[in-house]
C-alpha cells in the first residue's frame, strides 16, 4: 500500500502530537479496543489492553476531553463488580473519504469515526481519464458533504481503491488495461495533491476486504478471506482484524490461483456474456443486485463453469490461512452468491471420523459500492486503529 501522511495536509480540526503522530501508540491501543468492541467500560479496557488502571483512566480522560471518545449515560454490567459507564468512539470526531476507480465507473463513500457509512454513491462514466475522474469525484464529495453537513475541517483523509497490482515497492500500480492512463504513475501523489488530504492506495479487492471488516459481516470475524467477484476476480485477506498486504501490497491475488487455460475465472463479465447469449442483456454489473433473477437462463451455465474455480480457491484459502470465514462479495448479486455457497466443496482430509475445522462461507454484508466503502476505512486503520 502506498500512502502520503503529510502533516501539512492534515485539516485544521486535528492536531499532531509527539513524533508528528495524531495518536501515540498507547492511545491507539485504547481507541482500537473501544472501536472494535463498540462500547466498553474502563475496567474492561484494563482487562483487554493489560494497561495499568491509572494509565487507562488518564488516557480516557484526555481522549474524552479532545472529543475522540464519549461516555454514555447507560451503565454496562460488570461480572466482577459494579456496573460501569459505557465508553464509545465519537462518530463526529472525524470523517473519512473513499474513492473507487472501477473499469467504467467511480464511487465515493463518506464514513464517520465509528466506521458507519454516511453515504456512498456510484457514477458510471465513459471517460475514465485522470481529469475526468478527479472532477467527478470532487463533485460527488461536495454534494455528499453538503447533504450530510460534513465539516471539511474534520475530514481526516482519503483512501483510494483501483483495479490492478503493485508493480514494485514504489507504490505505482499496473492497472487493468481499461485504466491505461492510471498505470505506472504516482496515484497517491495525484489524488493527495488534488484533494489536499493524506491519501492511501490499495487495489480494489483489498479495499473491499478492508471495508467488509469494518462495515460488513466481516466485523464478526477476526480472520477471513474475501472473494471479490466483479468485472474481474480477486480477493483480500484480514488477519486479526488487520488487512494483510504482503511484501508489495498484493496479498490476496486469488485470481492468480486459477490458470486461465484450465479454470474459468468467476467474474461478472463472463456472466454478462453467457446471459447475453441467452437473450438477457445486463447494462451494468453495478446494478445487478437491484433486478437480478437467479432463474434467468444462463445463470446455471455460469455456475457450472465457475464451480471448480470456487472450490479450488476456497480449499486453498482454508488450507493455507485457516480462516474463520470466507466471504463472497464485490458486485455479485446476493442471491447468486448464495447459490455459489450452496455448491462450494472445500476439500479436507477425513481422519478419525472428522475433518479439520472449516471456515464458514457467507455472503458480504455490504450491499453497494464495496470498494469505496473499504477505501474510506484506510485513514482510520492507518492513523487511528
C-alpha positions in Angstrom: 0.0 0.0 0.0 1.2 3.5 -0.9 0.4 6.4 1.3 1.0 10.1 2.0 0.5 11.2 5.5 2.0 14.7 5.3 1.3 16.8 8.4 0.8 19.9 6.1 -2.2 18.1 4.6 -3.9 17.5 7.9 -7.1 19.6 8.2 -7.4 22.3 11.0 -9.7 20.0 13.0 -6.8 17.8 14.0 -3.6 18.4 15.9 -0.5 16.3 15.7 1.3 15.3 18.9 4.7 13.9 19.7 6.6 12.4 16.8 4.1 14.1 14.3 1.5 11.4 15.2 -2.2 12.1 15.6 -2.3 9.5 18.4 0.5 7.9 20.4 0.7 4.1 20.3 -0.8 3.6 23.7 -3.7 5.9 22.8 -4.3 3.9 19.6 -4.4 0.8 21.7 -7.3 2.2 23.8 -9.1 3.6 20.7 -8.7 0.3 18.9 -10.2 -1.7 21.7 -13.2 0.7 22.0 -13.7 0.8 18.2 -13.9 -2.9 17.8 -16.0 -3.6 20.9 -18.2 -0.5 20.1 -19.0 0.1 23.8 -16.9 -0.9 26.8 -16.2 0.0 30.4 -13.0 1.3 31.9 -12.4 -2.0 33.8 -13.0 -3.9 30.6 -10.4 -1.8 28.8 -7.9 -2.6 31.6 -8.5 -6.3 31.1 -8.4 -6.1 27.3 -5.3 -4.0 26.9 -3.3 -5.0 30.0 -2.5 -1.3 30.6 -2.5 -0.3 34.2 -5.8 1.1 35.5 -4.4 4.5 36.4 -2.9 4.9 32.9 -6.2 3.9 31.3 -8.0 6.4 33.5 -5.6 9.2 32.5 -5.8 8.3 28.8 -9.6 8.1 28.8 -9.9 11.5 30.4 -7.6 13.1 27.8 -9.3 11.3 24.9 -12.8 12.4 26.1 -11.6 16.0 26.5 -10.4 16.0 23.0 -13.6 14.6 21.7 -12.2 11.3 20.5 -14.3 9.2 22.9 -17.6 9.6 24.6 -19.0 8.4 27.9 -22.6 7.0 27.6 -25.3 7.5 30.2 -26.0 3.8 30.1 -24.3 1.6 32.7 -22.9 -1.7 31.4 -22.9 -4.8 33.6 -19.6 -5.9 35.1 -19.3 -9.5 36.1 -16.5 -8.7 38.6 -18.1 -5.7 40.3 -20.4 -2.7 40.0 -21.8 -1.7 36.6 -19.7 0.9 34.8 -20.3 3.7 32.4 -20.0 2.8 28.8 -17.3 4.3 26.6 -17.6 4.5 22.8 -15.9 6.4 20.0 -17.3 9.7 19.0 -18.6 9.3 15.4 -18.3 13.0 14.8 -14.7 13.3 15.8 -13.5 12.6 12.2 -14.8 11.7 8.8 -13.0 9.8 6.0 -13.4 9.7 2.2 -13.2 6.6 0.0 -12.8 6.7 -3.8 -13.0 3.6 -6.0 -11.8 3.8 -9.6 -13.5 1.0 -11.5 -13.3 0.0 -15.1 -16.1 2.2 -16.2 -17.3 4.0 -13.1 -16.3 5.7 -9.9 -17.8 5.6 -6.4 -17.3 7.9 -3.5 -18.1 7.0 0.2 -18.1 9.0 3.4 -17.5 7.3 6.7 -17.6 8.5 10.3 -15.1 7.8 13.1 -17.2 4.9 14.3 -17.0 3.1 10.9 -20.6 4.0 10.0 -21.2 4.6 6.3 -22.7 8.1 6.0 -23.4 7.7 2.3 -21.9 6.1 -0.9 -22.7 6.9 -4.5 -21.6 5.4 -7.8 -21.5 7.2 -11.2 -20.9 5.2 -14.4 -18.6 7.0 -16.8 -17.4 6.8 -20.4 -14.3 8.9 -19.7 -12.0 7.4 -17.1 -9.2 9.8 -17.7 -7.5 11.3 -14.6 -9.0 14.8 -15.0 -12.5 13.3 -15.6 -12.3 11.1 -12.5 -10.9 13.8 -10.2 -13.5 16.3 -11.4 -16.4 13.9 -10.9 -15.2 12.7 -7.5 -14.8 16.2 -6.3 -18.4 17.0 -7.4 -19.7 13.9 -5.6 -17.8 14.7 -2.4 -19.2 18.3 -2.4 -22.7 17.0 -2.9 -22.5 14.4 -0.1 -20.7 16.8 2.3 -23.4 19.4 1.8 -26.3 17.0 2.1 -25.0 15.4 5.3 -23.4 18.6 6.8 -19.9 17.2 6.9 -17.4 19.7 8.4 -14.4 19.8 5.9 -12.1 20.5 8.8 -13.0 17.1 10.3 -12.1 15.1 7.2 -9.1 13.0 8.2 -8.0 11.6 4.9 -8.9 9.7 1.8 -8.5 6.1 0.7 -8.4 5.0 -3.0 -9.1 1.6 -4.4 -8.3 0.7 -8.0 -8.1 -2.4 -10.1 -4.5 -3.6 -10.6 -1.5 -4.8 -8.7 1.5 -3.0 -7.3 4.4 -3.5 -9.6 7.2 -2.7 -7.1 7.7 -1.1 -3.7 7.4 2.5 -5.2 3.6 2.3 -4.9 2.9 2.5 -8.6 0.3 0.1 -10.0 0.0 -2.0 -13.1 -3.7 -1.2 -13.6 -6.2 -3.1 -15.7 -5.9 -2.3 -19.4 -9.1 -0.3 -19.3 -7.4 2.1 -17.0 -4.4 2.7 -19.1 -3.9 6.4 -18.0 -3.6 5.3 -14.4 -0.9 2.7 -15.0 2.6 3.2 -13.5 2.0 6.7 -12.1 2.0 8.1 -8.6 -1.7 7.9 -8.0 -1.4 8.8 -4.3 0.5 12.0 -5.2 -2.0 13.0 -7.8 -5.1 12.4 -5.6 -3.5 13.8 -2.4 -2.5 17.0 -4.3 -5.9 17.4 -5.8 -7.9 17.0 -2.6 -5.2 18.3 -0.2 -5.6 15.3 2.1 -3.5 12.5 3.4 -4.1 9.6 1.0 -3.7 5.8 0.9 -4.0 3.5 -2.0 -4.9 -0.2 -2.3 -6.1 -2.5 -5.0 -9.9 -2.8 -5.3 -10.3 -6.2 -3.8 -8.1 -5.5 -0.8 -10.0 -2.3 -0.3 -13.3 -4.2 -0.3 -12.0 -6.6 2.2 -10.9 -3.8 4.5 -14.4 -2.3 4.3 -16.1 -5.7 5.0 -14.1 -5.9 8.2 -15.4 -2.6 9.4 -18.9 -2.1 7.9 -19.9 -5.6 6.8 -20.4 -9.1 8.1 -16.6 -9.4 8.3 -16.7 -7.4 11.6 -17.9 -10.6 13.2 -14.7 -12.4 12.3 -11.1 -11.6 13.2 -9.8 -13.7 10.4 -11.4 -14.0 7.0 -10.7 -14.2 3.2 -12.8 -12.0 1.0 -13.6 -13.2 -2.6 -14.1 -10.2 -4.8 -16.4 -11.0 -7.7 -16.7 -8.1 -10.1 -15.6 -7.4 -13.7 -12.6 -9.4 -12.6 -11.9 -11.8 -9.8 -9.6 -11.1 -6.9 -9.6 -11.1 -3.1 -8.3 -9.7 0.2 -7.2 -11.2 3.5 -8.0 -9.9 7.0 -5.9 -11.4 9.8 -6.6 -10.5 13.5 -8.8 -7.6 12.1 -5.8 -6.2 10.2 -5.7 -6.1 6.4 -2.8 -8.4 5.2 -0.9 -6.7 2.4 2.2 -8.8 1.8 5.6 -7.6 0.6 4.4 -5.4 -2.2 0.8 -4.9 -1.3 -0.5 -7.7 -3.5 -1.7 -10.2 -0.9 -5.0 -11.8 -1.9 -4.4 -12.0 -5.6 -6.7 -15.0 -5.7 -7.3 -14.9 -9.4 -3.7 -15.9 -9.9 -4.6 -19.3 -8.3 -6.6 -20.1 -11.5 -4.6 -20.8 -14.7 -6.9 -19.3 -17.3 -6.5 -22.3 -19.7 -7.6 -24.7 -17.0 -10.1 -22.7 -14.9 -12.8 -20.2 -15.8 -12.3 -17.0 -13.8 -15.6 -16.5 -11.8 -16.2 -12.9 -12.8 -19.3 -10.9 -13.9 -18.1 -10.2 -17.4 -18.3 -13.9 -18.1 -21.8 -13.9 -16.6 -22.8 -11.0 -18.8 -21.6 -12.8 -22.0 -23.4 -16.0 -21.0 -26.6 -14.1 -20.2 -26.4 -12.2 -23.5 -26.1 -15.5 -25.4 -29.4 -16.5 -23.7 -31.1 -13.2 -24.6 -30.7 -11.5 -21.2 -28.9 -8.1 -21.5 -27.2 -6.6 -18.5 -26.5 -2.9 -19.0 -24.4 -2.6 -15.8 -22.9 -5.1 -13.3 -23.2 -2.4 -10.6 -27.0 -2.6 -10.7 -27.3 -6.3 -10.8 -28.4 -6.5 -7.2 -31.4 -4.4 -8.0 -33.0 -6.6 -10.6 -31.1 -9.9 -10.8 -33.2 -13.0 -11.2 -31.3 -16.2 -10.2 -33.6 -18.1 -12.5 -32.5 -16.3 -15.7 -31.5 -18.6 -18.5 -27.7 -18.8 -18.4 -27.2 -18.5 -14.7 -26.9 -22.3 -14.3 -24.3 -22.3 -17.1 -22.2 -19.7 -15.4 -22.4 -21.6 -12.1 -21.3 -24.8 -13.8 -18.4 -23.1 -15.5 -17.0 -21.4 -12.3 -17.8 -24.0 -9.6 -14.5 -25.8 -9.8 -12.8 -22.4 -9.6 -14.6 -21.5 -6.4 -13.9 -25.0 -5.0 -10.2 -24.6 -5.6 -9.8 -21.1 -4.3 -11.9 -21.8 -1.2 -9.9 -25.0 -0.5 -6.6 -23.2 -0.9 -7.7 -20.4 1.4 -9.0 -22.8 4.0 -5.8 -24.9 4.0 -3.3 -22.1 3.8 -4.9 -19.5 6.1 -7.2 -21.5 8.5 -9.6 -18.5 8.3 -12.8 -18.3 10.4 -14.8 -17.3 7.3 -14.7 -17.0 3.5 -16.9 -14.0 2.5 -18.2 -13.7 -1.1 -18.6 -10.1 -2.1 -17.8 -7.5 -4.7 -20.6 -6.7 -7.1 -22.1 -10.2 -7.3 -25.8 -10.3 -6.6 -26.5 -11.8 -3.1 -28.9 -14.4 -4.5 -26.2 -15.6 -6.9 -23.6 -15.7 -4.1 -25.9 -17.8 -2.0 -26.2 -20.3 -5.0 -22.4 -20.4 -5.2 -22.1 -21.0 -1.5 -24.6 -23.9 -1.5 -22.4 -25.7 -4.1 -18.9 -25.0 -2.8 -17.0 -28.1 -1.8 -13.9 -27.4 0.4 -11.7 -30.4 0.4 -10.2 -31.6 3.8 -8.9 -34.9 4.9 -11.2 -37.1 6.9 -9.4 -38.6 9.8 -10.6 -40.5 12.9 -14.2 -39.6 12.0 -13.7 -35.9 11.5 -12.3 -33.2 9.2 -10.3 -30.2 10.4 -12.5 -27.2 11.3 -13.5 -25.5 8.1 -14.4 -21.8 7.5 -17.9 -20.5 7.4 -18.7 -19.4 3.8 -21.0 -16.4 3.9 -22.3 -13.5 1.7 -20.9 -10.0 2.2 -22.8 -7.6 4.4 -22.2 -4.6 2.2 -24.9 -4.1 -0.4 -23.4 -1.4 -2.6 -20.1 0.2 -3.5 -17.8 -2.1 -1.5 -14.5 -0.7 -2.9 -15.2 3.0 -2.0 -16.5 2.0 1.4 -13.4 -0.1 2.0 -11.2 2.7 0.8 -12.8 5.0 3.4 -11.6 2.7 6.2 -8.0 3.2 5.3 -7.4 6.5 7.1 -9.0 5.0 10.2 -7.0 1.8 10.0 -3.7 3.6 9.3 -3.8 6.5 11.7 -6.2 5.6 14.5 -6.6 1.9 14.9 
